Amino acid sequence: MKKWLITALALMLAFGVLSACGSANNEGTANEGSGSKNEAGGKAEDVTLNVMHFMIEKPKVEAFEKMTEAYTAKNPNIKFNIEIVASDKYNDALKMKIAGGDVPDIMFGRPNTMIDFLESGVFMDITGESFAKKINKAYLPNVSYKDRVYGLPLDLMTNGVIYNKDLFAQAGVEVPTTWTEFVAASEKLKKSGITPIAGAFQQGVSFISYLYPDIFGSTLKRNPGFPAQLISGEKKWSDLPDIRGLLDRVSTMMPYLNEDYRDIDYEKSLQYFATGKAAMTVIGSFAIGTIRQYNPEGNFGVFTFPAYDNPEDNVMTHGTDNTFLPAANSKNKEEMLKFFDFMASDEGEQIWADGVQTISALNPDIKPATQDSMAADFQKLYQTGKIINNGAEPTFYAQWDEITWRLFGQYMMQKNPSDLKPDDVLNNLDKEFEKARKMG
C-alpha cells in the first residue's frame, strides 16, 4: 500500500471514520446521521451533502448546480456544499480530506485512474444499486475495478478537432482525413493569414486535451493495452515507435499554434477559437458549452483527429467522462444514494444534456432539447463506429499518470525545440517508470 494511504488510513481509524478498511460494499442500512429519519414533529432532518469535483467548464458547473437545485426543490431538507478543486490538485486535496477524516459524500474522477483510492475503500461499491444498472454495458469497464462498479458516469466524452467552417472556406481548405492532409491544411490556413490551431499548454487540462485524440485514439488502436504494458514493465516507452511518432507530430504542429500558447490558459484558447482568432482547436466535447458562450452563432464542425496517413487507422477516441463517486462511509448514505438515483433519472440526465451538449452514458434517447452543430457532429462520428473506448482497459493512474503528463508537458512547453528531443522524452519516461516500479 502506498505510504500516503497508510498515513491517511491510520488517521481515519484514529478519527473513527473507517468502519472496514478495504471493504467498499454497500450492504446494510444508513448510519444514524443519514438524515433519512424524521424529527419528532415529522419534519425531515436537514442534511448537507458535501461534493468535491474538478469541473472547470462553466456549462458543466452550471448544469450540476441546476441538478442540485432541482433536487433541493423536491427535497427541501437537502442542501449541497460544493467545492471545486483544480484537476491537477484534486488527488492531493482528496488525500488531505481522507487524512483529516473529512471525506466528501460525493467525489469525482475516473475510477480506473484512482486505483489507490479504490483499494483503500474510499469509494462505495455500487454494483447492485438501481442507478448503476442504467449504465450502458459497453462502458461498465470504464467505471469498474475487479468487476465491481464504483462510479456513475452521466455522459461520454468524445475528443477530436473542432473547426471553423467559415475560416476553412475562406482559405479553401477541405476537412483532412490523413496526417499529411492535416499538415497541408494547417499550412494553407497559415499562408492565408489565419492561425491554424488554438493552443494553451500552460495547464495540464489544456495540453492533455490536445494529446488525447492521438495517444488514446488512433495510437491506442494501433497499440492495444500499451498503458498497462508500460506500467508492468512488459514494454518500455522507447519500444513504441508510435509514441515517438506522436512526439514528432507535436513538434510538427508547434509552428501552427498561436504564438502565446505557452502563456495562456485553457479558457483563453477556447475564446481564441470561438471568436475566429484560430481555425481549429483539438479538444473534447466537454468544451462545446464554453465555446458557445463566446460565440453562440459560430459556424463550427468536428472531425476525427487524423494522426496517421492510412485513414483506416484514424478513429475517434471516446469514453465515459469524469464520473461521480459516492463515499463508502458517508454518514448521509441514504440521502446520498437518493441523489445518485436522481442524477441517473431521465429528469437529471435531461438537465445535464441540455447544459453540456454531450452523449448520455445511460440513456441513448436523452438528447439536448436543442442540439448544437458540434454535438451533432460528434454524435455522427460516434455512430460511424470508427471509435475506440479509451477506458475499456486499465490506463495510467497515480504516479504513472503524474510522470507521463509531467514529462509530456515539459516537452510541449520548451521554448527551444532542440533542448528536449523525442528520444530524450522517451528515455526519461523509461527511467522514471523503472524507478516507480522499484519503489512499489
C-alpha positions as CSV (number, residue, x, y, z in Angstrom):
1,M,0.0,0.0,0.0
2,K,1.3,3.5,-0.8
3,K,2.9,5.4,2.0
4,W,0.3,8.2,1.8
5,L,-2.5,5.7,2.2
6,I,-1.0,4.1,5.2
7,T,-0.8,7.5,6.9
8,A,-4.2,8.6,5.8
9,L,-5.9,5.4,6.9
10,A,-4.2,5.4,10.2
11,L,-5.6,8.9,10.8
12,M,-9.0,7.9,9.6
13,L,-9.0,5.0,12.1
14,A,-8.0,7.3,14.8
15,F,-10.9,9.5,14.0
16,G,-13.2,6.5,13.8
17,V,-14.0,7.2,10.1
18,L,-13.4,3.9,8.5
19,S,-15.5,1.0,9.7
20,A,-13.9,-1.6,7.4
21,C,-10.7,-0.6,5.6
22,G,-10.6,-2.0,2.1
23,S,-14.3,-3.0,2.1
24,A,-16.4,-0.9,-0.1
25,N,-19.6,-2.9,-0.1
26,N,-22.9,-1.2,0.0
27,E,-24.9,-3.5,2.3
28,G,-26.8,-2.6,5.4
29,T,-28.8,0.4,6.4
30,A,-27.8,4.0,6.5
31,N,-25.9,5.4,9.5
32,E,-27.8,7.2,12.3
33,G,-26.7,10.5,10.8
34,S,-28.0,9.8,7.4
35,G,-30.8,12.3,7.6
36,S,-33.4,9.8,6.4
37,K,-35.2,9.8,9.8
38,N,-37.8,12.4,10.8
39,E,-37.6,14.7,13.7
40,A,-40.3,14.3,16.4
41,G,-42.6,16.7,14.6
42,G,-42.4,14.6,11.4
43,K,-40.2,17.1,9.6
44,A,-37.2,15.5,7.8
45,E,-33.9,16.4,9.3
46,D,-31.7,18.9,7.4
47,V,-28.9,17.2,5.5
48,T,-25.9,18.8,3.7
49,L,-24.3,16.6,1.1
50,N,-20.6,17.6,0.6
51,V,-19.4,17.4,-3.0
52,M,-15.9,17.8,-4.3
53,H,-15.3,17.9,-8.0
54,F,-12.8,19.4,-10.5
55,M,-15.1,20.5,-13.4
56,I,-13.9,23.9,-14.6
57,E,-16.1,24.3,-17.7
58,K,-18.8,26.8,-16.8
59,P,-21.6,24.9,-18.6
60,K,-20.8,21.8,-16.6
61,V,-20.5,23.7,-13.3
62,E,-23.9,25.4,-14.0
63,A,-25.6,22.1,-15.1
64,F,-24.5,20.4,-11.9
65,E,-25.8,23.4,-9.9
66,K,-29.1,23.2,-11.7
67,M,-29.3,19.5,-10.9
68,T,-28.7,20.1,-7.2
69,E,-31.3,23.0,-7.2
70,A,-33.9,20.8,-8.9
71,Y,-33.3,18.1,-6.3
72,T,-33.5,20.5,-3.4
73,A,-36.8,21.9,-4.8
74,K,-38.2,18.4,-4.4
75,N,-36.4,17.7,-1.1
76,P,-36.2,21.0,0.8
77,N,-34.2,19.4,3.7
78,I,-31.3,18.5,1.4
79,K,-28.6,21.1,0.8
80,F,-25.3,20.9,-1.1
81,N,-21.9,22.2,-0.2
82,I,-19.9,22.1,-3.5
83,E,-16.2,22.5,-3.5
84,I,-14.3,22.9,-6.8
85,V,-10.6,21.9,-6.9
86,A,-8.2,22.2,-9.8
87,S,-7.9,18.9,-11.6
88,D,-4.1,18.7,-11.1
89,K,-4.5,19.3,-7.4
90,Y,-7.6,17.1,-6.9
91,N,-6.0,13.9,-5.8
92,D,-3.7,15.6,-3.3
93,A,-6.7,17.6,-1.9
94,L,-8.7,14.3,-1.6
95,K,-5.8,12.7,0.3
96,M,-5.8,15.6,2.7
97,K,-9.6,15.2,3.2
98,I,-9.0,11.5,3.9
99,A,-6.2,12.2,6.4
100,G,-8.4,14.7,8.2
101,G,-11.4,12.4,8.4
102,D,-13.4,14.7,6.2
103,V,-14.2,12.6,3.1
104,P,-16.8,14.3,0.9
105,D,-20.1,12.4,0.4
106,I,-19.7,12.7,-3.4
107,M,-16.4,12.7,-5.2
108,F,-15.3,12.9,-8.8
109,G,-12.9,11.3,-11.2
110,R,-12.3,8.2,-13.2
111,P,-12.3,5.0,-11.1
112,N,-9.7,3.2,-13.3
113,T,-7.2,6.1,-12.8
114,M,-7.8,6.2,-9.0
115,I,-6.8,2.6,-8.1
116,D,-5.1,3.6,-4.8
117,F,-8.3,5.2,-3.5
118,L,-10.4,2.2,-4.6
119,E,-8.1,-0.3,-2.9
120,S,-8.3,1.7,0.3
121,G,-12.1,1.5,0.4
122,V,-12.7,5.3,-0.1
123,F,-15.4,4.8,-2.8
124,M,-18.6,2.8,-2.4
125,D,-19.2,-0.4,-4.4
126,I,-22.5,0.5,-6.2
127,T,-22.7,-2.7,-8.3
128,G,-26.2,-3.6,-7.0
129,E,-27.7,-0.1,-7.0
130,S,-30.6,0.6,-9.3
131,F,-28.9,3.7,-10.8
132,A,-25.8,1.7,-11.6
133,K,-27.9,-0.8,-13.6
134,K,-28.7,2.1,-16.0
135,I,-25.1,2.5,-17.2
136,N,-24.6,1.4,-20.8
137,K,-23.0,-2.0,-20.5
138,A,-20.3,-1.1,-23.1
139,Y,-19.0,1.5,-20.5
140,L,-19.1,-0.6,-17.3
141,P,-15.4,-1.3,-17.6
142,N,-14.7,2.4,-17.5
143,V,-16.2,2.8,-14.1
144,S,-15.3,-0.6,-12.6
145,Y,-12.5,-2.3,-10.8
146,K,-12.2,-6.0,-10.4
147,D,-15.7,-6.4,-11.8
148,R,-17.3,-4.1,-9.2
149,V,-18.9,-0.8,-10.2
150,Y,-17.8,2.4,-8.3
151,G,-18.9,5.4,-10.3
152,L,-21.9,6.9,-12.1
153,P,-21.0,8.5,-15.5
154,L,-23.5,10.9,-16.8
155,D,-22.1,11.3,-20.3
156,L,-19.5,10.3,-22.8
157,M,-16.5,12.4,-23.6
158,T,-15.6,12.4,-27.3
159,N,-12.4,14.0,-28.5
160,G,-11.4,15.4,-31.9
161,V,-10.8,18.6,-33.8
162,I,-13.4,21.3,-33.7
163,Y,-13.1,23.7,-36.7
164,N,-14.4,26.9,-38.0
165,K,-16.2,26.1,-41.3
166,D,-16.1,29.7,-42.4
167,L,-12.4,30.1,-42.0
168,F,-11.8,26.8,-43.8
169,A,-13.9,28.0,-46.7
170,Q,-12.1,31.4,-46.7
171,A,-8.7,29.6,-47.0
172,G,-10.1,27.0,-49.5
173,V,-9.4,24.1,-47.1
174,E,-11.1,20.8,-47.1
175,V,-11.6,18.6,-44.0
176,P,-8.4,16.5,-43.7
177,T,-8.6,12.7,-43.3
178,T,-4.9,11.9,-43.1
179,W,-1.9,13.4,-41.2
180,T,-0.4,14.7,-44.4
181,E,-3.6,16.4,-45.3
182,F,-3.9,17.9,-41.8
183,V,-0.4,19.4,-42.0
184,A,-1.2,20.8,-45.5
185,A,-4.4,22.3,-44.3
186,S,-2.6,24.0,-41.5
187,E,0.0,25.4,-43.8
188,K,-2.7,26.7,-46.2
189,L,-4.5,28.4,-43.3
190,K,-1.3,30.0,-42.1
191,K,-0.5,31.3,-45.6
192,S,-3.9,32.8,-45.7
193,G,-3.2,34.8,-42.5
194,I,-5.2,32.5,-40.2
195,T,-3.8,30.9,-37.1
196,P,-4.5,27.2,-37.7
197,I,-4.8,25.9,-34.2
198,A,-5.6,27.5,-30.8
199,G,-3.3,26.0,-28.2
200,A,-2.8,26.6,-24.5
201,F,-0.2,24.4,-22.7
202,Q,0.0,26.4,-19.5
203,Q,-2.3,24.0,-17.7
204,G,-2.4,20.2,-17.7
205,V,-6.1,20.2,-18.8
206,S,-5.1,22.0,-22.0
207,F,-2.1,20.0,-23.2
208,I,-3.6,16.7,-22.2
209,S,-6.8,17.5,-24.2
210,Y,-4.5,18.4,-27.1
211,L,-2.7,15.0,-26.9
212,Y,-5.8,12.8,-26.0
213,P,-7.3,12.2,-29.5
214,D,-3.9,11.0,-30.7
215,I,-2.4,9.0,-27.8
216,F,-5.7,7.5,-26.6
217,G,-7.3,7.4,-30.1
218,S,-5.5,6.1,-33.2
219,T,-2.3,5.4,-31.3
220,L,-4.2,3.3,-28.7
221,K,-5.9,1.4,-31.5
222,R,-2.6,0.5,-33.1
223,N,-1.1,-0.4,-29.7
224,P,-3.8,-2.0,-27.6
225,G,-3.2,-2.1,-23.9
226,F,0.0,-0.2,-24.0
227,P,-0.5,1.8,-20.7
228,A,-0.8,-1.5,-18.7
229,Q,2.3,-2.9,-20.5
230,L,4.3,0.2,-19.7
231,I,3.2,0.1,-16.0
232,S,4.1,-3.6,-15.7
233,G,7.4,-3.2,-17.5
234,E,6.4,-5.6,-20.2
235,K,7.2,-2.8,-22.6
236,K,9.2,0.4,-22.5
237,W,8.2,3.8,-23.9
238,S,11.2,3.6,-26.2
239,D,9.8,0.3,-27.6
240,L,6.8,2.1,-29.1
241,P,7.6,3.8,-32.4
242,D,4.1,5.2,-32.5
243,I,4.7,7.2,-29.3
244,R,7.8,8.7,-30.8
245,G,5.7,9.5,-33.9
246,L,3.2,11.3,-31.6
247,L,6.0,13.5,-30.2
248,D,7.2,14.2,-33.8
249,R,3.6,15.2,-34.6
250,V,3.6,17.6,-31.7
251,S,6.8,19.2,-32.9
252,T,5.4,19.5,-36.5
253,M,2.3,21.4,-35.3
254,M,4.1,23.9,-33.0
255,P,4.5,26.5,-35.8
256,Y,0.8,26.3,-36.5
257,L,-0.3,27.3,-32.9
258,N,-0.9,30.8,-31.6
259,E,2.4,32.4,-30.6
260,D,1.4,32.7,-26.9
261,Y,0.4,29.0,-26.5
262,R,2.8,28.7,-23.5
263,D,1.3,31.7,-21.7
264,I,-2.5,31.4,-21.9
265,D,-4.9,29.1,-20.2
266,Y,-7.5,26.6,-21.4
267,E,-10.4,29.1,-21.3
268,K,-8.4,31.7,-23.3
269,S,-7.6,29.2,-26.0
270,L,-11.3,28.4,-26.4
271,Q,-12.1,32.1,-26.6
272,Y,-9.4,32.4,-29.3
273,F,-11.1,29.7,-31.3
274,A,-14.7,30.8,-30.7
275,T,-14.0,34.4,-31.8
276,G,-12.3,33.4,-35.0
277,K,-8.7,34.0,-33.9
278,A,-7.8,30.4,-34.8
279,A,-9.4,27.9,-37.2
280,M,-9.2,24.8,-35.1
281,T,-9.0,23.5,-31.6
282,V,-8.0,19.9,-30.6
283,I,-10.4,19.3,-27.7
284,G,-13.2,17.2,-26.2
285,S,-16.9,17.5,-26.4
286,F,-16.9,19.0,-22.9
287,A,-15.8,22.3,-24.4
288,I,-18.9,22.9,-26.6
289,G,-20.7,24.9,-24.0
290,T,-17.8,27.2,-23.3
291,I,-17.2,27.8,-27.0
292,R,-20.9,28.7,-27.4
293,Q,-20.7,31.2,-24.6
294,Y,-18.1,33.1,-26.6
295,N,-19.9,32.7,-29.9
296,P,-23.5,31.4,-29.9
297,E,-23.9,31.6,-33.7
298,G,-20.4,30.4,-34.8
299,N,-20.4,28.0,-37.8
300,F,-18.4,25.1,-36.3
301,G,-18.0,21.5,-37.1
302,V,-16.0,18.5,-35.9
303,F,-13.7,15.9,-37.5
304,T,-11.6,13.0,-36.2
305,F,-8.0,13.8,-35.4
306,P,-6.1,12.3,-38.4
307,A,-2.9,11.1,-36.7
308,Y,-1.9,8.7,-39.4
309,D,-1.7,8.6,-43.2
310,N,-3.9,5.5,-43.5
311,P,-7.4,6.8,-43.0
312,E,-8.4,3.3,-41.6
313,D,-6.0,3.8,-38.7
314,N,-7.8,7.1,-37.6
315,V,-10.5,6.6,-35.1
316,M,-12.2,9.0,-32.6
317,T,-11.4,8.4,-29.0
318,H,-14.2,8.4,-26.5
319,G,-15.2,7.1,-23.1
320,T,-17.1,8.0,-20.1
321,D,-16.3,11.5,-18.9
322,N,-15.4,12.1,-15.3
323,T,-17.6,10.2,-13.0
324,F,-19.5,10.8,-9.7
325,L,-18.2,8.6,-6.9
326,P,-20.1,8.0,-3.7
327,A,-18.2,7.8,-0.4
328,A,-18.2,4.3,1.1
329,N,-18.6,5.6,4.7
330,S,-20.8,8.6,4.2
331,K,-22.8,9.4,7.3
332,N,-25.5,10.6,4.8
333,K,-25.5,7.3,2.9
334,E,-29.3,7.1,2.3
335,E,-29.7,10.6,1.1
336,M,-26.6,10.5,-1.0
337,L,-27.8,7.4,-2.8
338,K,-31.2,9.0,-3.4
339,F,-29.4,11.9,-5.1
340,F,-27.5,9.4,-7.3
341,D,-30.9,8.0,-8.3
342,F,-32.0,11.5,-9.3
343,M,-28.8,12.1,-11.3
344,A,-29.5,8.9,-13.2
345,S,-33.1,9.7,-13.8
346,D,-34.4,11.0,-17.1
347,E,-35.0,14.4,-15.4
348,G,-31.5,14.5,-14.1
349,E,-30.0,13.4,-17.4
350,Q,-32.0,15.9,-19.4
351,I,-30.7,18.8,-17.2
352,W,-27.2,17.5,-17.8
353,A,-27.7,17.0,-21.6
354,D,-29.2,20.5,-22.1
355,G,-26.4,22.1,-20.2
356,V,-23.3,20.3,-21.6
357,Q,-24.4,19.0,-25.0
358,T,-22.8,15.6,-24.7
359,I,-23.9,12.0,-25.4
360,S,-25.6,10.2,-22.4
361,A,-23.7,7.3,-20.9
362,L,-27.1,6.0,-19.5
363,N,-29.9,6.5,-21.9
364,P,-29.3,6.9,-25.6
365,D,-32.7,8.5,-26.1
366,I,-31.7,11.5,-23.9
367,K,-30.5,14.4,-26.2
368,P,-30.3,18.1,-25.7
369,A,-33.6,19.9,-26.3
370,T,-31.7,21.9,-28.9
371,Q,-28.7,20.1,-30.2
372,D,-25.6,22.1,-31.1
373,S,-24.0,21.5,-34.5
374,M,-20.8,20.5,-32.8
375,A,-22.6,18.0,-30.6
376,A,-24.4,16.6,-33.7
377,D,-21.1,16.2,-35.5
378,F,-19.5,14.3,-32.5
379,Q,-22.6,12.1,-32.4
380,K,-22.4,11.4,-36.2
381,L,-18.7,10.4,-35.8
382,Y,-19.7,8.2,-32.8
383,Q,-22.4,6.5,-34.9
384,T,-19.9,5.6,-37.7
385,G,-18.3,3.0,-35.4
386,K,-14.8,4.3,-36.2
387,I,-14.2,4.9,-32.5
388,I,-12.2,3.5,-29.6
389,N,-13.3,3.3,-25.9
390,N,-10.2,4.7,-24.2
391,G,-11.3,3.5,-20.8
392,A,-12.2,-0.1,-21.6
393,E,-8.8,-1.3,-20.4
394,P,-6.6,-0.1,-17.5
395,T,-4.9,3.2,-18.2
396,F,-2.4,5.4,-16.3
397,Y,-3.1,6.2,-12.7
398,A,-1.5,7.6,-9.6
399,Q,2.3,8.1,-10.1
400,W,2.2,6.7,-13.6
401,D,-0.3,9.3,-14.6
402,E,1.7,12.1,-12.9
403,I,5.0,11.0,-14.6
404,T,3.5,10.7,-18.0
405,W,1.9,14.1,-18.2
406,R,4.7,15.9,-16.4
407,L,7.3,14.8,-18.9
408,F,5.0,15.3,-21.9
409,G,4.2,18.8,-20.5
410,Q,7.9,19.6,-20.3
411,Y,8.3,18.7,-24.0
412,M,5.4,20.8,-25.1
413,M,6.4,23.8,-23.0
414,Q,10.0,24.0,-24.1
415,K,11.0,27.2,-25.9
416,N,13.9,25.8,-27.8
417,P,12.9,22.5,-29.6
418,S,16.5,21.4,-29.6
419,D,16.6,21.3,-25.8
420,L,14.5,18.2,-25.5
421,K,14.1,15.8,-28.3
422,P,11.6,12.9,-28.6
423,D,14.2,10.3,-27.7
424,D,15.1,12.3,-24.6
425,V,11.4,12.3,-23.5
426,L,11.1,8.5,-24.1
427,N,14.3,7.7,-22.3
428,N,13.3,9.9,-19.3
429,L,9.9,8.2,-19.2
430,D,11.6,4.8,-19.2
431,K,13.8,5.9,-16.3
432,E,11.1,7.3,-14.2
433,F,8.7,4.4,-14.8
434,E,11.5,2.0,-13.8
435,K,12.2,4.0,-10.7
436,A,8.5,4.0,-9.8
437,R,8.3,0.2,-10.2
438,K,11.2,-0.3,-7.8
439,M,9.6,1.9,-5.2
440,G,6.4,-0.1,-5.5
